[in-house]
Structure formats: structure tokens, C-alpha cells
Amino acid sequence: GQEFNKICLEKIEKFQKTREDLKSSFSIYIDGGVNEENINSIMKTGADEVAIGSSLFEGDLEKNIKRLQKTNAYDYP
């Protein structure tokens, strides 16, 4: 999979602010380079959903699932 570009965090913040300013309900969905090291910052910044591919399916699936669950990434509103 591709590497996550940290510039995307700025873009997520911008979309989040625009969504609030417009009182809109569009979803912010991130696909590409999401893993256990960056998922918390992605969700905290304002993403609603993420696609997790390589970091989940490369290697031991069960261990990868447990590792991602430990991030508590979905505890953000």
C-alpha cells in the first residue's frame, strides 16, 4: 500500500472546519497508508472513516486486528 502523507492531516482539518462552518454532514473518509501508528491522529483530526488495507492484511491478520483495536481510534466523536 501507499504511504500516508502527513499533509493530509491539514486537509482533514480544513474539511472538518468547512463542514462545521457550513453545518453540513458530509463524511470525511481516508484511504491510503492508514496504520496503527497514524490512525489516532487521523481520527482525532476529524476523519469519520478510514480504509485499512495493507496494515491489516499483510502478515498475521489476527495480530494485526488486535494491534489496530488497541489504538482506540474509534473513541473519537
Disulfide bonds with the S-S distance in Angstrom:
none
